Amino acid sequence: MLFPVRRPVARPDRGPLRAAFVVTSMPIGGAETLLVNLVRGLDRDRVVPEICCLKEPGTLGNVLAESIPLHSQLLRHKFDIAVLGRLCRLFRRQRYDAVVTVGAGDKMFWGRLAARRVGLPVVVSALHSTGWPDVVTRLNRLLTPITDAFVGVAASHGRFLIEKERFPEHKVHVIPNGVDTERFRPSESLRSATRAALGIPADARVVGVVAALRPEKNLKLFIDAAREFARHRQDTRFVIVGDGPERAGLEDHARDLGERLVFLGSRSDVERILPAFDLFTLTSRMEASPVSILEALACGVPVVATDVGSVAESVIRDRTGLVVPVNDVPAIVAAWRELLGEATTEPPPRLRESARRFVESNASLRNMVQGYACLLESIYDSKCSVPRRFEEKNRHFSLITTRNHET
């Protein structure tokens, strides 16, 4: 299978790069929120973004479509190979220079294949997970040779992409997740108003989580820990923000907690809810670099989280919180007791301040946006600088297997 490469025009002789971000859909979720913040933050003098949803736009997609071009309904069903032709026609019509697939699965495969088929200079895959449901399948590995870069979201995630997913080291780039520290910030007024709106006493301790209600988030563990901790501190309230296929089962599992645990469902105003928490707790079985943790820290809320993915890079003892083993209720309860035990009524102020400073220094939205813009420009520029004789000789990319590529 051969892919002709469109000869790019050097950036000084043209306008900004036109980039398509290819996703399945954009419901309310961590990776989708990151994408919204990324495309909104890109400097239009450097990169002009558009969104391509293979399926429906989703809640965040509909919001984003008010300000950024969005294309959707390109994949009619799971085995719809005609999606390749639709994507190729779209990419040609919109005259993109770069395609960035966000996540694994269909969008990673069809997005990259269509991009190379029409000769786009820049093809990038951004990944946000370390396993199910975002598994990199064999079909997606076959397209490694025609991919310019794979983006990991933390240092340990980059190592995972090299060592476990076996992507070539020179193609793996790390761009840390970033959050809007102006939107997510500590606020005493929001803390009081949110608690009042939820019927939570002003002097209660609040432990919360923001997560999709899916199996990998392991929220039964959160509820089991809440049940145990409530026996120790009866003034504690628990809040779960998010929705998903497990909601009914989780509500049934938590029935005995009564009003001590509140399910808020999906919310678009998470920045108003997080300041009401004393602790944020993530109980996932797998993650890469959860944006929910960074949002909580930006609001000055310390975190207790399972030691998965790159969580330990942001949840640090005596600075931002505590990490605990996976599936360990006693460890979670012990961490909560350490931070909310009788000796203190809330996490020490220094810990709240340190959490905020960590995000400002290490996980700002500005740095993430700058990282993507620089990556797309550097790949594009490298294609422009290829000598013509070399370019003519190598104007086709052969589709070979990952094993052959590594050999």
KALINTA-V867558 format. One record per residue. SS is DSSP state (@ for helix, = for strand, . for the rest). PHI is phi in degrees with one decimal (none if undefined). D_CENTER is the distance of its C-alpha to the mean C-alpha in whole Angstrom. Layout:
# KALINTA-V867558
ss-><SS/SS>
phi-><PHI/PHI>
d_center-><D_CENTER/D_CENTER>
This chain:
# KALINTA-V867558
ss-><./=/=/=/././././././@/@/@/./././=/=/=/=/=/=/=/././././././@/@/@/@/@/@/@/@/@/@/@/@/./././././=/=/=/=/=/=/=/././././@/@/@/@/@/@/@/./././././=/=/./././././././././././@/@/@/@/@/@/@/@/@/@/@/@/./././=/=/=/=/=/./././@/@/@/@/@/@/@/@/@/@/@/@/././././=/=/=/=/=/./././././././././././@/@/@/@/@/./@/@/@/././=/=/=/=/././@/@/@/@/@/@/@/@/@/./././././@/@/@/=/=/=/././././=/././././././././@/@/@/@/@/@/@/@/@/@/@/././././././=/=/=/=/=/=/././././@/@/@/./@/@/@/@/@/@/@/@/@/@/@/@/@/@/./././=/=/=/=/=/=/=/././././@/@/@/@/@/@/@/./@/@/@/@/@/@/=/=/=/=/=/././././@/@/@/@/@/@/@/././=/=/=/=/././././././././@/@/@/@/@/@/@/@/./././=/=/=/=/=/././././@/@/@/@/././././././=/=/=/=/././././@/@/@/@/@/@/@/@/@/@/@/@/././././././././@/@/@/@/@/@/@/@/@/@/@/@/@/@/./=/@/@/@/@/@/@/@/@/@/@/@/@/@/@/@/@/@/@/@/@/./././@/@/@/@/@/@/././=/=/=/./././@/@/@/@/@/.>
phi-><none/-112.6/-130.4/-66.0/-103.0/-71.3/-72.3/-78.3/-91.0/-55.0/-58.4/-61.9/-101.0/-147.8/-86.9/-66.0/-71.6/-103.5/-124.3/-106.1/-103.1/-101.2/-132.4/-77.8/-159.7/-132.7/-72.8/-72.9/-168.4/-62.9/-64.1/-68.4/-64.7/-58.1/-64.7/-57.3/-64.5/-64.3/-69.4/-68.7/-85.7/-63.0/-70.6/-67.5/-78.7/-113.4/-137.7/-104.7/-93.1/-136.8/-112.6/-120.8/-95.8/-62.4/-114.0/-72.0/-63.5/82.3/-58.6/-70.7/-62.3/-64.3/-67.2/-66.5/-63.3/-71.1/-128.1/-134.2/-55.7/-133.2/-116.0/-145.3/59.2/-91.7/-112.4/-83.2/-159.8/-56.7/-106.3/-84.5/-71.6/-66.2/-60.5/-61.4/-64.1/-63.5/-65.6/-60.0/-63.1/-64.9/-62.6/-68.0/-62.8/-85.5/54.4/-71.3/-104.7/-143.5/-125.2/-120.3/-86.3/-113.6/95.1/-91.0/85.5/-58.5/-64.9/-66.8/-75.6/-67.5/-63.3/-70.4/-62.4/-66.5/-60.9/-74.5/-63.6/-95.0/81.0/-66.7/-68.4/-124.2/-130.1/-129.4/-118.2/-100.8/-118.8/-126.3/-144.0/-123.4/164.5/-55.4/-90.0/-101.5/-79.7/-85.1/-84.0/-60.7/-59.5/-69.7/-67.0/-61.9/-93.1/-55.5/-63.1/-98.1/-105.3/-78.3/-156.1/-117.2/-107.5/-101.2/-104.4/-163.1/-58.4/-67.7/-67.4/-60.1/-64.5/-61.1/-64.3/-80.8/-82.3/-98.1/-81.5/63.4/-80.7/-57.6/-57.2/-70.8/-98.5/-93.2/-124.1/-109.0/-123.3/-59.4/-58.2/-137.6/-124.2/-78.4/-76.4/-83.2/-74.6/-101.8/-154.9/-63.5/-157.0/-67.4/-66.8/-67.0/-57.2/-70.6/-66.5/-66.9/-62.6/-64.1/-65.5/-91.2/72.3/-97.7/-55.6/-61.3/-96.1/-75.5/-91.3/-122.8/-115.3/-137.6/-145.4/-121.4/-164.4/-67.8/-85.5/-122.6/-55.0/-66.9/-79.8/56.3/-75.9/-61.9/-63.6/-59.3/-66.8/-62.0/-67.3/-62.0/-61.7/-68.6/-69.5/-61.3/-69.2/-88.0/-129.9/-75.9/-86.7/-90.6/-118.1/-125.7/-131.6/-116.0/-107.7/140.4/-142.6/158.7/-65.4/-93.6/-58.3/-59.5/-65.1/-68.8/-62.2/-66.4/-65.0/-99.8/-57.6/-70.5/-78.8/57.1/-75.1/-70.9/-122.8/-118.3/-97.8/-97.5/71.4/-69.9/-134.3/-95.2/-117.3/-58.0/-63.5/-87.5/-89.2/-56.7/-60.2/-78.8/-82.4/-93.2/-139.7/-109.5/-133.9/-114.9/-114.5/-61.9/-85.5/-152.4/-156.8/-109.7/-138.9/-62.9/-67.6/-60.9/-64.0/-65.2/-64.1/-63.7/-61.3/-62.0/-86.9/76.0/-106.0/-62.5/-124.8/-114.9/-146.2/-68.9/-83.6/-127.5/51.9/-103.3/-54.2/-65.8/-76.1/-115.6/-102.8/-125.9/-55.6/67.6/-123.7/-133.3/152.8/-137.6/-101.7/-133.8/-66.4/-69.7/60.3/-125.6/-59.1/-57.1/-68.0/-65.8/-60.9/-63.0/-65.6/-62.4/-64.7/-62.1/-93.7/-130.1/-73.8/-61.3/-67.0/-136.5/-94.4/-160.2/-55.6/-54.4/-53.5/-63.2/-71.2/-64.5/-68.0/-65.5/-61.1/-63.0/-63.2/-58.8/-67.1/-58.8/-87.8/-120.1/-142.7/-83.3/-61.3/-57.9/-66.5/-64.8/-61.5/-62.0/-62.6/-68.0/-61.3/-66.4/-64.0/-61.8/-66.8/-68.2/-66.0/-59.8/-63.1/-65.3/-72.8/-71.9/-86.9/-66.9/-54.6/-58.6/-62.2/-67.0/-63.3/-65.1/-70.6/-118.3/-83.4/-124.9/-102.8/-87.6/-85.8/-126.1/-76.2/-58.2/-63.1/-62.9/-62.6/-71.4/-67.5>
d_center-><33/33/31/32/31/31/33/30/32/32/30/33/34/32/29/26/23/22/19/17/14/14/12/14/14/12/12/11/8/5/3/7/7/6/8/10/11/11/13/15/16/17/21/22/25/23/20/21/18/18/16/17/16/18/19/19/17/16/16/14/15/19/18/17/20/22/21/20/21/19/21/20/22/23/23/25/25/24/26/27/27/29/25/26/29/27/24/27/29/26/25/28/29/26/27/24/24/20/18/14/13/9/9/12/15/17/15/15/19/20/19/20/23/24/23/25/28/28/28/25/25/21/19/16/13/10/8/5/8/12/13/14/13/11/15/16/19/23/23/20/21/24/22/22/25/24/20/21/17/14/12/10/8/11/15/15/12/14/17/16/15/19/21/19/18/21/20/22/22/23/20/17/15/13/11/10/7/9/10/14/16/19/17/16/19/22/25/28/29/25/26/29/29/26/28/31/29/28/31/30/33/33/34/31/29/25/22/19/16/13/12/12/16/15/17/15/14/18/19/22/22/21/24/27/26/26/30/31/30/32/35/35/34/35/33/30/28/24/22/19/17/15/17/17/20/21/21/25/26/24/26/29/28/28/31/33/31/32/31/30/26/25/23/21/19/16/17/16/18/15/17/20/20/18/21/23/22/24/21/18/17/15/17/14/16/13/9/8/7/6/6/9/11/11/12/14/16/16/18/20/19/20/18/19/17/17/17/15/13/12/13/16/15/15/17/20/24/26/23/20/21/21/20/22/22/21/23/25/26/29/26/24/27/29/26/26/30/29/28/29/33/36/36/34/33/29/27/29/29/28/25/23/24/23/20/19/21/18/15/18/19/16/13/14/12/16/15/12/13/16/15/14/17/19/18/19/22/23/23/25/27/28/29/31/33/34/38/39/41/38/36/39/39/35/34/33/30/31/29/30/28/26/29/31/29/29/32>
